[in-house]
Amino acid sequence: MTFSHLDSSGRATMVDTNAKQVTRRSATARSIVVLPEEVLAQLVDGAELRSAKGGVFQTAILAGIMAAKKTGDLIPLCHPLGLEHCHIEIRLDEKQQVLIDCTAVITAKTGVEMEALVGASIAALTVYDMCKALSHDIVIRETKLMAKSGGKREFFKKKLRLLRVEVVEGQSQIWHSIHS
């Protein structure tokens, strides 16, 4: 196996997608943010944090979606893509960690795992930014790919349940569910 972004001389290059088939592709990435008690104490109804800047999770969702749409501008060798759908879900797990799942969907010749990873990462950074006035002990623990489908190599973490793809009124519906 070789690096896809290096040519035969070892120089950086964008992957040539001319010979690839157009398929429906999806990817989900997860970032985990650990918030200290003084931040968690600010939870409203166990579902949202409010800061002087506004609703933390809702702002993080918007920032993540905006970032996913700009991935081709942020990462030099990524293809610029017009995402068909991007969904970010933020919730607390049983350990009171913030789980941020970003799913990106497109019908194209190339996948969207970088878009999902960027969306989850920027959402996590936004949570940090909006909560840092309360504590600098916030930790962005990890960002990882949870699932990828529609391309040459499908990938699913063990705790991923695959559902069917649905298009309702022209909108892609979430078609897989991640369970921590």
Backbone as CSV, one residue per row, in Angstrom:
resi,resn,N_x,N_y,N_z,CA_x,CA_y,CA_z,C_x,C_y,C_z
1,MET,0.840,-1.181,0.000,0.000,0.000,0.000,0.883,1.240,0.000
2,THR,0.482,2.263,-0.736,1.244,3.501,-0.819,0.374,4.673,-0.396
3,PHE,1.021,5.796,-0.146,0.275,7.012,0.164,-0.399,7.514,-1.105
4,SER,-1.688,7.816,-1.006,-2.446,8.230,-2.192,-2.137,9.658,-2.635
5,HIS,-1.541,10.456,-1.763,-1.280,11.853,-2.105,0.174,12.118,-2.489
6,LEU,0.883,11.056,-2.876,2.249,11.210,-3.374,2.330,10.625,-4.769
7,ASP,2.998,11.345,-5.669,3.177,10.799,-7.019,4.366,9.843,-7.034
8,SER,4.708,9.315,-8.205,5.788,8.320,-8.313,7.153,8.880,-7.913
9,SER,7.285,10.205,-7.887,8.545,10.831,-7.474,8.537,11.248,-6.006
10,GLY,7.420,10.949,-5.300,7.331,11.296,-3.888,6.864,12.714,-3.615
11,ARG,6.363,13.394,-4.651,5.873,14.764,-4.486,4.383,14.750,-4.152
12,ALA,3.975,15.734,-3.388,2.564,15.854,-3.028,1.722,16.107,-4.273
13,THR,0.571,15.442,-4.333,-0.330,15.599,-5.461,-1.765,15.330,-5.012
14,MET,-2.706,15.933,-5.691,-4.113,15.649,-5.422,-4.463,14.337,-6.108
15,VAL,-5.255,13.506,-5.449,-5.653,12.223,-6.022,-6.491,12.465,-7.276
16,ASP,-6.175,11.742,-8.345,-6.938,11.832,-9.597,-8.172,10.945,-9.464
17,THR,-9.351,11.541,-9.511,-10.598,10.784,-9.339,-11.283,10.471,-10.669
18,ASN,-10.634,10.752,-11.807,-11.268,10.546,-13.113,-11.809,9.141,-13.318
19,ALA,-11.079,8.131,-12.885,-11.487,6.750,-13.135,-12.446,6.198,-12.071
20,LYS,-12.688,6.957,-11.022,-13.561,6.469,-9.945,-15.024,6.584,-10.338
21,GLN,-15.828,5.713,-9.747,-17.271,5.730,-9.980,-17.953,6.716,-9.036
22,VAL,-18.998,7.336,-9.517,-19.823,8.187,-8.667,-20.697,7.266,-7.824
23,THR,-20.585,7.384,-6.507,-21.406,6.595,-5.590,-21.856,7.479,-4.432
24,ARG,-22.859,7.013,-3.734,-23.316,7.709,-2.526,-22.324,7.372,-1.417
25,ARG,-21.711,8.388,-0.844,-20.667,8.195,0.151,-21.033,8.911,1.439
26,SER,-20.662,8.303,2.535,-20.944,8.873,3.839,-19.785,8.583,4.777
27,ALA,-19.561,9.473,5.720,-18.546,9.249,6.751,-19.024,9.900,8.038
28,THR,-18.690,9.261,9.146,-18.993,9.812,10.461,-17.717,9.832,11.277
29,ALA,-17.451,10.971,11.910,-16.294,11.133,12.784,-16.788,11.556,14.163
30,ARG,-15.988,11.258,15.165,-16.346,11.619,16.539,-15.190,12.340,17.207
31,SER,-15.515,13.425,17.891,-14.582,14.087,18.802,-15.146,13.935,20.209
32,ILE,-14.245,13.783,21.177,-14.652,13.668,22.572,-14.014,14.809,23.342
33,VAL,-14.848,15.548,24.064,-14.386,16.671,24.876,-14.701,16.352,26.335
34,VAL,-13.689,16.487,27.193,-13.881,16.267,28.623,-13.953,17.638,29.291
35,LEU,-15.095,17.881,29.935,-15.311,19.153,30.616,-15.163,18.961,32.121
36,PRO,-14.484,19.892,32.799,-14.379,19.800,34.254,-15.731,20.105,34.925
37,GLU,-15.831,19.754,36.195,-17.093,19.914,36.932,-17.641,21.336,36.879
38,GLU,-16.769,22.339,36.980,-17.262,23.719,36.999,-17.950,24.100,35.685
39,VAL,-17.594,23.453,34.619,-18.272,23.695,33.340,-19.551,22.865,33.266
40,LEU,-19.455,21.587,33.637,-20.647,20.717,33.605,-21.758,21.255,34.504
41,ALA,-21.400,21.970,35.576,-22.396,22.543,36.487,-23.271,23.578,35.792
42,GLN,-22.824,24.067,34.634,-23.571,25.082,33.890,-24.594,24.487,32.916
43,LEU,-24.684,23.151,32.866,-25.650,22.507,31.966,-27.073,22.943,32.297
44,VAL,-27.840,23.272,31.275,-29.241,23.645,31.430,-30.085,22.453,30.978
45,ASP,-30.898,21.921,31.862,-31.748,20.762,31.563,-30.937,19.582,31.034
46,GLY,-29.665,19.484,31.398,-28.828,18.375,30.984,-28.548,18.295,29.499
47,ALA,-28.900,19.361,28.757,-28.800,19.258,27.306,-28.011,20.381,26.639
48,GLU,-27.825,21.505,27.297,-27.159,22.632,26.653,-26.381,23.416,27.689
49,LEU,-25.264,23.947,27.275,-24.476,24.858,28.093,-24.736,26.274,27.602
50,ARG,-24.907,27.178,28.514,-25.076,28.583,28.147,-23.843,29.338,28.626
51,SER,-23.280,30.129,27.741,-22.149,30.975,28.117,-22.497,32.410,27.761
52,ALA,-21.588,33.311,28.092,-21.804,34.717,27.731,-21.906,34.883,26.220
53,LYS,-21.338,33.925,25.473,-21.370,33.974,24.014,-22.625,33.333,23.427
54,GLY,-23.426,32.640,24.257,-24.643,31.999,23.761,-24.658,30.513,24.038
55,GLY,-25.553,29.801,23.337,-25.682,28.353,23.494,-24.459,27.651,22.944
56,VAL,-23.740,26.931,23.797,-22.467,26.321,23.414,-22.657,25.228,22.361
57,PHE,-23.529,24.272,22.630,-23.662,23.144,21.708,-24.258,23.567,20.375
58,GLN,-25.250,24.435,20.395,-25.848,24.885,19.132,-24.839,25.667,18.295
59,THR,-24.025,26.488,18.948,-22.986,27.225,18.222,-21.939,26.256,17.665
60,ALA,-21.583,25.235,18.444,-20.599,24.246,17.989,-21.126,23.471,16.779
61,ILE,-22.415,23.164,16.784,-23.012,22.467,15.634,-22.893,23.324,14.373
62,LEU,-23.238,24.592,14.484,-23.139,25.482,13.319,-21.689,25.624,12.848
63,ALA,-20.763,25.797,13.790,-19.345,25.930,13.424,-18.835,24.664,12.738
64,GLY,-19.221,23.502,13.251,-18.778,22.236,12.655,-19.297,22.053,11.247
65,ILE,-20.570,22.384,11.028,-21.143,22.268,9.682,-20.444,23.242,8.726
66,MET,-20.238,24.472,9.179,-19.553,25.452,8.332,-18.145,24.975,7.978
67,ALA,-17.441,24.410,8.948,-16.079,23.934,8.709,-16.065,22.749,7.752
68,ALA,-17.000,21.818,7.925,-17.059,20.650,7.031,-17.215,21.109,5.588
69,LYS,-18.018,22.147,5.374,-18.233,22.669,4.022,-16.978,23.338,3.462
70,LYS,-16.034,23.726,4.313,-14.813,24.423,3.893,-13.566,23.530,3.920
71,THR,-13.743,22.233,4.085,-12.595,21.325,4.223,-11.608,21.465,3.072
72,GLY,-12.082,21.548,1.849,-11.197,21.686,0.688,-10.358,22.947,0.726
73,ASP,-10.811,23.963,1.449,-10.034,25.197,1.601,-9.015,25.091,2.731
74,LEU,-9.270,24.209,3.685,-8.419,24.096,4.865,-7.302,23.077,4.720
75,ILE,-7.559,21.987,4.014,-6.580,20.906,3.866,-6.142,20.892,2.406
76,PRO,-4.879,21.177,2.152,-4.408,21.458,0.792,-4.759,20.447,-0.298
77,LEU,-4.731,19.155,-0.028,-4.934,18.187,-1.095,-6.333,17.570,-1.104
78,CYS,-7.230,18.107,-0.286,-8.619,17.637,-0.313,-9.344,18.249,-1.511
79,HIS,-10.191,17.446,-2.125,-11.003,17.968,-3.225,-12.076,18.895,-2.668
80,PRO,-12.349,19.997,-3.345,-13.462,20.842,-2.903,-14.776,20.129,-3.236
81,LEU,-15.606,19.942,-2.229,-16.837,19.173,-2.416,-18.054,19.993,-2.003
82,GLY,-19.137,19.768,-2.692,-20.423,20.354,-2.312,-21.215,19.306,-1.551
83,LEU,-21.113,19.324,-0.233,-21.807,18.314,0.565,-23.306,18.355,0.324
84,GLU,-23.917,17.177,0.294,-25.369,17.093,0.177,-26.025,17.160,1.540
85,HIS,-25.296,16.715,2.553,-25.857,16.721,3.897,-24.721,16.687,4.910
86,CYS,-24.888,17.398,5.998,-23.952,17.352,7.114,-24.780,17.468,8.379
87,HIS,-24.597,16.524,9.280,-25.366,16.504,10.521,-24.399,16.336,11.681
88,ILE,-24.559,17.164,12.699,-23.741,17.048,13.903,-24.664,16.840,15.090
89,GLU,-24.328,15.824,15.867,-25.068,15.533,17.088,-24.106,15.666,18.258
90,ILE,-24.555,16.355,19.298,-23.736,16.524,20.504,-24.545,16.009,21.684
91,ARG,-23.885,15.157,22.475,-24.549,14.611,23.658,-23.511,14.262,24.708
92,LEU,-23.972,14.056,25.932,-23.103,13.590,27.006,-23.231,12.079,27.121
93,ASP,-22.098,11.403,27.333,-22.166,9.960,27.558,-22.276,9.688,29.060
94,GLU,-22.236,8.410,29.438,-22.387,8.030,30.846,-21.244,8.532,31.723
95,LYS,-20.106,8.876,31.128,-18.965,9.422,31.876,-18.996,10.957,31.907
96,GLN,-20.072,11.545,31.398,-20.227,12.994,31.314,-19.213,13.634,30.366
97,GLN,-18.772,12.872,29.376,-17.935,13.417,28.313,-18.847,13.912,27.197
98,VAL,-18.423,14.957,26.510,-19.191,15.475,25.387,-18.787,14.688,24.138
99,LEU,-19.758,13.990,23.544,-19.523,13.248,22.304,-20.063,14.078,21.152
100,ILE,-19.220,14.341,20.188,-19.605,15.127,19.017,-19.469,14.220,17.800
101,ASP,-20.594,13.880,17.182,-20.596,13.028,15.992,-20.978,13.869,14.782
102,CYS,-20.120,13.857,13.787,-20.368,14.590,12.551,-20.476,13.596,11.402
103,THR,-21.609,13.638,10.692,-21.814,12.780,9.525,-21.931,13.657,8.286
104,ALA,-21.126,13.355,7.286,-21.156,14.068,6.007,-21.575,13.084,4.922
105,VAL,-22.390,13.569,3.966,-22.913,12.714,2.898,-22.779,13.438,1.564
106,ILE,-22.413,12.655,0.527,-22.311,13.205,-0.825,-22.478,12.067,-1.838
107,THR,-22.898,12.399,-3.027,-22.863,11.474,-4.155,-21.775,12.016,-5.068
108,ALA,-20.639,11.293,-5.117,-19.467,11.825,-5.822,-18.462,10.709,-6.088
109,LYS,-17.304,11.114,-6.635,-16.219,10.182,-6.946,-15.218,10.058,-5.807
110,THR,-15.368,10.852,-4.763,-14.428,10.815,-3.645,-15.195,10.883,-2.340
111,GLY,-14.583,10.368,-1.279,-15.250,10.267,0.010,-15.256,11.551,0.813
112,VAL,-15.919,11.486,1.951,-16.111,12.666,2.787,-15.609,12.462,4.217
113,GLU,-14.649,11.548,4.402,-14.168,11.350,5.762,-13.435,12.580,6.297
114,MET,-12.712,13.291,5.466,-12.033,14.498,5.949,-13.041,15.572,6.343
115,GLU,-14.143,15.667,5.605,-15.194,16.632,5.949,-15.799,16.289,7.314
116,ALA,-16.048,15.001,7.554,-16.597,14.583,8.852,-15.592,14.854,9.975
117,LEU,-14.311,14.558,9.731,-13.276,14.798,10.745,-13.109,16.287,11.046
118,VAL,-13.116,17.111,10.013,-12.998,18.559,10.210,-14.221,19.090,10.954
119,GLY,-15.410,18.649,10.573,-16.629,19.103,11.250,-16.623,18.774,12.731
120,ALA,-16.259,17.526,13.071,-16.209,17.127,14.482,-15.125,17.903,15.230
121,SER,-13.970,18.097,14.594,-12.856,18.805,15.234,-13.194,20.259,15.532
122,ILE,-13.760,20.942,14.559,-14.084,22.361,14.758,-15.225,22.520,15.758
123,ALA,-16.168,21.605,15.764,-17.220,21.649,16.789,-16.599,21.508,18.177
124,ALA,-15.631,20.593,18.324,-14.950,20.412,19.612,-14.166,21.669,20.003
125,LEU,-13.457,22.256,19.064,-12.717,23.498,19.352,-13.665,24.635,19.737
126,THR,-14.846,24.649,19.151,-15.833,25.680,19.483,-16.343,25.498,20.909
127,VAL,-16.570,24.245,21.314,-16.952,23.984,22.711,-15.864,24.523,23.635
128,TYR,-14.610,24.229,23.318,-13.501,24.737,24.130,-13.527,26.270,24.180
129,ASP,-13.614,26.899,23.029,-13.590,28.360,22.954,-14.704,28.985,23.788
130,MET,-15.886,28.419,23.713,-17.022,29.020,24.404,-17.028,28.743,25.909
131,CYS,-16.262,27.750,26.347,-16.238,27.392,27.771,-14.949,27.782,28.483
132,LYS,-13.957,28.266,27.763,-12.646,28.528,28.367,-12.671,29.593,29.454
133,ALA,-13.673,30.471,29.461,-13.767,31.470,30.528,-14.054,30.808,31.875
134,LEU,-14.655,29.620,31.851,-14.964,28.894,33.083,-13.808,28.022,33.549
135,SER,-12.995,27.516,32.601,-11.889,26.633,32.970,-10.965,26.429,31.769
136,HIS,-9.688,26.296,32.072,-8.715,25.921,31.038,-8.333,24.445,31.175
137,ASP,-9.089,23.715,31.979,-8.848,22.282,32.155,-9.698,21.439,31.211
138,ILE,-10.265,22.052,30.207,-11.040,21.338,29.186,-10.055,20.557,28.319
139,VAL,-10.401,19.305,28.008,-9.519,18.469,27.208,-10.281,17.953,25.994
140,ILE,-9.723,18.198,24.811,-10.235,17.551,23.602,-9.448,16.254,23.510
141,ARG,-10.108,15.160,23.889,-9.408,13.892,24.077,-9.040,13.213,22.773
142,GLU,-9.952,13.166,21.835,-9.648,12.483,20.579,-10.634,12.875,19.499
143,THR,-10.202,12.680,18.284,-11.059,12.791,17.104,-10.724,11.588,16.241
144,LYS,-11.755,10.837,15.851,-11.483,9.629,15.068,-12.619,9.347,14.099
145,LEU,-12.260,8.646,13.039,-13.245,8.202,12.071,-14.006,7.027,12.664
146,MET,-15.340,7.093,12.610,-16.179,6.021,13.144,-16.743,5.138,12.032
147,ALA,-16.993,5.739,10.856,-17.585,4.979,9.752,-17.308,5.678,8.442
148,LYS,-17.239,4.858,7.394,-17.036,5.372,6.037,-17.684,4.362,5.105
149,SER,-18.518,4.831,4.199,-19.157,3.895,3.271,-19.305,4.532,1.897
150,GLY,-19.516,3.656,0.906,-19.773,4.101,-0.449,-18.570,4.111,-1.366
151,GLY,-17.403,3.918,-0.828,-16.198,3.914,-1.644,-15.623,2.514,-1.785
152,LYS,-14.345,2.464,-2.122,-13.671,1.186,-2.345,-13.540,0.377,-1.044
153,ARG,-13.243,1.090,0.062,-13.059,0.423,1.352,-14.060,0.961,2.365
154,GLU,-14.983,0.114,2.774,-15.948,0.492,3.809,-15.284,0.294,5.168
155,PHE,-15.718,1.075,6.134,-15.103,1.027,7.458,-16.164,1.357,8.493
156,PHE,-16.277,0.534,9.524,-17.221,0.782,10.612,-16.581,0.371,11.922
157,LYS,-16.576,1.261,12.904,-16.128,0.894,14.243,-17.094,-0.145,14.781
158,LYS,-16.652,-0.932,15.736,-17.448,-2.037,16.261,-18.827,-1.623,16.772
159,LYS,-18.917,-0.483,17.409,-20.174,-0.095,18.043,-21.033,0.796,17.152
160,LEU,-20.952,0.554,15.866,-21.734,1.329,14.904,-22.842,0.433,14.361
161,ARG,-24.037,0.938,14.390,-25.161,0.183,13.845,-25.569,0.833,12.535
162,LEU,-25.591,0.054,11.470,-25.920,0.560,10.143,-27.429,0.497,9.933
163,LEU,-27.989,1.596,9.516,-29.396,1.670,9.156,-29.481,1.892,7.662
164,ARG,-30.635,2.029,7.101,-30.739,2.207,5.652,-30.624,3.682,5.273
165,VAL,-30.229,3.908,4.036,-30.163,5.260,3.494,-31.573,5.663,3.095
166,GLU,-31.980,6.844,3.487,-33.297,7.346,3.122,-33.158,8.762,2.599
167,VAL,-33.904,9.069,1.593,-34.004,10.449,1.141,-35.472,10.828,1.283
168,VAL,-35.713,11.817,2.149,-37.075,12.264,2.419,-37.175,13.717,1.989
169,GLU,-38.090,13.988,1.090,-38.278,15.345,0.573,-36.957,15.957,0.116
170,GLY,-36.143,15.149,-0.572,-34.892,15.646,-1.130,-33.760,15.781,-0.126
171,GLN,-33.990,15.443,1.144,-32.955,15.575,2.160,-32.452,14.199,2.575
172,SER,-31.142,14.062,2.679,-30.568,12.808,3.173,-30.877,12.697,4.657
173,GLN,-31.351,11.561,5.075,-31.614,11.318,6.484,-30.437,10.560,7.075
174,ILE,-30.215,10.714,8.372,-29.132,10.000,9.027,-29.375,8.517,8.836
175,TRP,-28.385,7.802,8.383,-28.583,6.409,8.028,-27.743,5.449,8.826
176,HIS,-26.993,5.967,9.748,-26.371,5.064,10.697,-26.305,5.749,12.044
177,SER,-26.186,4.946,13.054,-26.234,5.435,14.415,-25.004,4.935,15.138
178,ILE,-24.364,5.793,15.896,-23.177,5.410,16.643,-23.550,5.291,18.104
179,HIS,-23.154,4.216,18.683,-23.378,4.012,20.111,-22.027,3.913,20.785
180,SER,-21.815,4.778,21.771,-20.521,4.841,22.442,-20.132,3.486,22.938
